[in-house]
């Protein structure tokens, strides 16, 4: 069905959007201020709007005085009421979609409200803009002479209390316009399959003979798929399967650990990588230049942005600043107010501005230590809780620990590597590891999904550290003392490698 004429028509439509983007590039502060008052005016008669006197807000200072900064836990009771069918609580139009994601400290999953406005003017608009920016930078693109392979989450849409929840990618797939459906693969039926193994097989069968020109999805999952494609076809690299492949749009986890593996799989100098920054709560940034992974902050998606400098971060008690006051190279926690009814919501991510004209950012991490190499979003609270369970059942006690990633290779799954210094070690380390793993699965639904059939994450690997290892490591770094802590979770292997090396040296010194 897709052919050169379609390519020209779609490219022309998408290019038109460039003028609107130029508007917020030219007048960013005006666009953001106007947006805030539009959101307040829209929601002034909701329960939340009345409680916080939206009608009386005259400027940004009023807004910050009457609306507190909030984490998910603070708004969860309102969201739960909405999920049970109450409406007009925090947004005036009916909310029937909830994007399910994990990562809260005391609940297995978060349910983020997705209004029709957020779907259309944020998530869908961002999908078009991603293509628009790419086409404007690559005039000779043949993107729409073939199809885009989209790899979304494996959750289907579940109905619950007349409301629907599932992965954000599943919600978007369910609501795609017909032209987007025609130009993408796999089919909606396959994309929404809940069982990952079956779905993977079906995607390969459906796409292997298609003309695939682009890839969209999270790097860790996409890597599994591409390696499966090579297994199935017996080809050496992906270009032998899809010779017209020209770009990979990715986001969700840090891409750097995967870059070299992708270059091997797709050995083409002109192949493009475009990064995006999106979450269940909204779509925030898109790479707008070919050879830079900095992200253009998208200012007209119905999201009003605020930023908390991390050196004064104090969760919900923090003081935030608007975009007009940000500086380059300062680490900020991101706060958003959205057309999905989130008001001064603390996303949990940290960003730095790399440019102020236009506003470009890089994601720097989370407001808490975490591991998110594979989309598992493992936070300290998860790790601590799981250790507690495993220790209780094995009668073990712990003095110190750290966790780092084991990166995927073309032949093996990724994983988490733990170094634990016990005061009292468990009698059976394998049993302890299984207990820890099962506890993490029950606490964190994203970890559980990635552990499914060892596809992305294998069973954790645990080293028992000899007594004094962490002390000696801190001493080596001249960081002994109360304020210096062992980093618990890290997205890099730096700490793990240093500790393993020190452990070997200690052991050889003792023998």
N, C-alpha and C positions, 0 to 999 in steps of 0.2 A: 504493500500500500504506500508507504512513504517513498517519495522520489524527488528529484531536484526542484520541481515547481513548489512542492510542499515546503522544502527547505527554504526557498526564497521567501514564500509568504509568511511562514512562522518567524523567520529571522527579521523581516520587516516589522511585524507586529511587536516583537520583543524590543527592537531598537527604539521604537517610539517612547518606551518607558524611560529611556535614557534622559529625556528632557525633565521628567519629574524628579529623577535622582539629582539632576543638576540643580534643581530648586533647593533641596535641603543641603546640598553641598555649599551653595551660595549663601543661604540664610539659615544656618543650623539652629541658632539660638531662638529665632522667631518661630521656626517650625516646631521646636520642642515646647516653647511656652504656650503657643496656640493649642497644641495637642493636649497639654495638661488641662487647660480650661474646657476643652471639648469633652474630655473624659469625665471631669467633675460635673459638668452640666448634664451629661448623659445619665449619670448615676445618682443625681441629687435626691431622687425620690425612692431610692432603694433603702432597705433597712440600715445598711452600713452608711449610706449617704446622709440619712437623717440623723443617725447617732453621732456622726462626726461633722455635722453642720456644713455640708458641702455648699449649700446656697449662700452661706456668709463668707466663703473664702474669696478674698480679693487679690491675693498675690502669693508668691511661692512661700514667703515666710509664714503666712496664715496656714497654708497647706501643711508645712512641717510642724506647726504648733498643735494642730488638731488631729492629724493622722499619725499614729505611731509607726515606727519601723517594725515589721512583723516577720517571724519565721513561720514555717508551715504549721508547727504545733499550735501557734496562736490562733490560726484561722481554721484549723481542722474542724472544730465543732460546726462552724457555718457551712463548710463544704459538705460535711456529713448530712446536715439538714437539707442542703440542695440536692444531694444524691438521692435522698428519700422523697424528692418531689416538690419541696418548697421552692418557690421562685422569687425573684426580685429581692434577693437578700443582699448581694454585693454587685449585681449587674442587672439591668432592666430586662434585657431579652432573655427568653427561656434558655437555660443551659441543660443540654441533654448529653453532651459528650464529656468524658473525663479521661485525661491521659494518665495512665498508670506508670509510675516510676518509683524507684526505691531510693533509699539514702537517708531517711530520717532516723533519728536516734532511738525513738521508742516505738516505731511502727514498722511493719514489714514493707508497706508500700505507701506512696503518696498518690492522691488522686487530684490531679491538677485540672480545674475547670477549663473547658475549651468552648468559648462562645462562638456563635456563627461569625461574628465580626473578627475574632481572633483567627478563625480558620481562613476566612476570605482575605482579610486585609493585612494579615501577618504571615501565616505559614504558606498559604497559596501564592501570595504576592512575592514572597521570598524565593519560592521555587522558580517563578518567572524571572525575577531579578538576577538570580544566579546565572541563568541562561543568557539573559540580556547583557550582563557585564562581560561574560565570556565571549559572546558573539561580537560585541563592540571592540574587544581586544584582538579578535582573530577573524578578520574580515573574510578569509578564505575558507572558513569552517564548512564542513559537510555534515554537521551534527544531525540534521533532520533528514538526511538521505537514508538514515538507518534508525535504530531504536536505542533508547537509554535503558541499561539494565539497572533496576533499582532493587537493592537488598534491604528490606525493612525488618523490623522486629518480628519475632515468631509468635507474638500473641495475637489471637483473633479478637474480634469485638464481642464482648459478653454483655448480655442484657441484665440489668439489675435494677429493680424498683422503677421500671420505665425510663431508666437512664442507661447509657452505654459506656463501657470503659474498655480500654485496650491500650496497646502501644500507640504512641502518637503517630508513628508511621502507618499503622493499620487504620487509624481514624482518617488520616489524610488520603490514603488509598481509597477508602470507602467514599470519599467526597470529591474525587478527582473530576475535572471537566473532561468531556469526551475526547477533545483533541490531545490532551495529555495522556489519556489512556491509550490512544492509537499509536502514540510515538514512544510508548514505554513497554518494557517487558520485565518480569513475566506478566501473564494475565492476572486480573484481580483475584480470580478464584485461587490461583496458585500463591499469589502474594499474601493472601490472608490465611493460608493453611497454618493451623496452630502447632503442628508437630514438626519440629525443626529438621529431622533426618529426612522425612518424607518430602518436605518442602524443598530441601536442598536438591534432592534427586529430581523432583519435578521441574525446578528452575533450570537445571542443566539440560534435561530432555527438551525443554521448551525453547531454550535460547541458543543451543550449540550450533544450530543451522541458520540462525538469524544474522542479519548484518548489524552487529552491536557497535555503536559509535561512541558511547559514553558509559561510565559506571558511576553509581551513586550509592553510598553506604558507609558504614563504620569500618575502618581499616582492618581490625582484627577479624571480624566476621567475613569481610570480602576476601581476605587472604585465604581463609578456609575454603570458600567457594571456588576461587581461581585455581587453587591446588587440586581440588576435586575435578574441575573441568579438565585439567591436564591429565590426571589419572584416567579419566573416562575416555578421553580422545587419543591418548598416547602421544600427544604433541609435546614439543620441547618448551615452547613458550606460548603466551596467550595470543600473540599476533598471528600465529599460525592458525588459530581458531577464528579470531576476529581481526582481520588485517586492517580494517578501517577505524579501529579504536583510536580516539584522539584526546580524551580527557577523563580524569577521575575526580568527581566532586566528593570530598570526604569531610567528616567532622565527628564529634562525639568523644574521641580520645586523642591523645598526643600522637601525631603522625611520625615523629622522628625515629622511634625504634623500628618502624616498618619500612622506611624509605628505601633502604638498600635491597630488601627482599622484593619490593615492587619493581625496582629497576631491572632486577634479574628476570622477573616474570614478564615485564613489558619492555623489551630492549629497543626503545625508540627515542632518539634524541629529541624529537619535536613533541613528544607526549607531554601533556600538561597536567599538573595537579592543582586543583582549586579547593582551598579550605573554606569551610563554613562554620558558623558558631550558632548552633540552635539547641534548644532544650524544650522540654514539655511546656515550660512556662512562656516560651516565645522564641522568635528567630531574631538574633541580635546583629550578626555580622557576616559579611561575605568578602572574600578576597576579590579585589577589584583590579589587580594588575597581574600580568602573566608570571613574572618571576619573583614575586614577593609574597610571603605568607602572612603579611599583615592584613588585618581585616577591617574593611570599611564599616563603621558603626552605622546601621540603618536607622535613620531618625524619623521615618514616616510610616512606621508599621503599627501605629496605635500603642506604642510603648514610650513612656516617659522615663528617662534615666536619671538616677542619682548615684553618687559614688562616696564610699567611706574610706578615707585614708587608713591603710592597715596598721600604721603605727599608733593610731588611736582607736582601733577597732574594739568594741565592747558589745558584740551581738546587737540585741534590740535597743540597747541604751546608747548606741553610737550616734554621732552627729554626721549627717550626710551633706554633700554639696551638689549643686546642679552642674550640668556640663559646662556652663560658662566659667566655672572656677577651677576646672581640672588642670593639672600640669603634666608635662611629659615625664616618663620614667618613674612615676610614683605608683606603688602597688595599691590598688583600690578594690574594696569589696563592692560587688554590683548590687544595686537596689532598683527594682522596677515597679512601675505602676502601669497596668495594661488594660486593653479592651476585652480582656477575659475576666475582669473583676478582681485582679490582684492589686492591692493598694500598699505601696511602699514595701514590697516583698523582697526579702533578703534571699537571693538566689543561691548563695553559697560559693559562687565562683569569685576568683580575683583576676583583675585585668590591669594592664599598663597601657598608657597611651604612647604610641610611637610617633604620632603626628597630631597636631591640633588644627591643621587646615589642609585637607579635611580631617575630621576626627577618625583616626585609625587606631586599632587596639591589637594587643596580643593577649591571649589567655595565659595567666601565670600560674594558676593552681586553684586551690580551694581555701576557704576560710578555715578549714580544719585539715590536719594531715589526712591523707587518704591514698588509696591506690586505685587508679582508673586507667590501667594500660589496655584493658580489654573491654571496657564498658561496664565493669563489675561494681564500680563506685563503693569500694570498701572503705568505710570510715573507722576512726579509732574506736568509737563506741561499739561497732560491730565486733571488732577484734577482741576488745576487752570482755565483752559479754560471752563470746564463744570460748575464750580462755577460761573464764570462770566456770562454765559448764564442764569443760574437759578436765579441769583441775579437781573439781568437786567429785567427779565420777572415778578419778584415778588416785585420789588422795595426794595430788601433787601440789607444790607451791612454787611460785615464780618470783625471781628477783628482778629480771630485766629481759627485754626482747626487742627485736626489730624485724620488719618484714620488707622484702623487696620483690620485684618481678623476675620471673624467668621468661625471657622473650621467646615468642614462637619462632620456629624455623619451618622450612618447607616440609620437613618430615615429622616434626613433633609439636604437640600442643604447648601453649604457654603454661605458666603456673605461678605460685607464690612460694618464695623461699623464706623460711623463718629461722632465725637464730634465737634460741631461748636459753637463758641461764636460769636453771632451777635451783631453788633452795632444797627442794625435795623432788627428785626426778620421778616420773611414772615408771612402774616396773616394765610396762610394755609400750614402747614408743609408737609402734604401728597403731595400736588401739587408741592411744591418745590422739594421734593424727586423724584417725577416722572420726573420733568424737568431735574434734575441733572443726573438721570439715562439715559434718552434719549440722553442727550448731550454726555455722556461718550460713549454710543453705537455708535453715529455718528462719534466720534473722533478716537475711538480705536476698530479695527475690532476683535481683540482677546477678548476684554471685551464683545463685542456684541455676539460673538459665545458662550461664557461661560454663558451669560444671557439667551440664547435661551431656552424658555419654563421653566425657573427657574431650569434647570437641575443641573448645577454646582453652579451657583451664583443666589441667590435670590435678590429681590429689596434691595437697600442699607437701612441700619437702621441708623437713624439720632437722636442724642440727642442734645437738645439745652442746652448749658452750661450756668450756671449763670455768671453774670458779675464778672470778676477777677479770674476765675478758672485757666486759663493758667498761669497768673501772679503768683498766689499762689503756683502753682505746681513748677514753675521754682524757686521760692523763697525757697520752701521746699528743693530743690536740690542744693541750693546755686548757682544758675545759672542765677541770674538777671544781665542784662547788654547787651549791643549791640551785642556782638559776639555770645551770646547764643540764639539759635533759637529753636522754638518748632518743633520737627521732624514731618514732614507732613505725610509721608507714611511709614508704617513699615510692615515687614513680620511676626512680632510676636505681641502678644496681651499685651505685658508688659506695654506700655504707656497707652493704652486704659484702662486697669484694674486699674492702679494707679490713673488715672484721674476720673474714675467712683467712686472709693473708696473715693477720696478726695471730690468729689461732694456731696456724701451722708453725709460725715462728716460736710461739710460746711452748707448743708441744715438743719441738726439736730442742729448745733450750732446757726443757725439763728431763729430757732423756740423755 
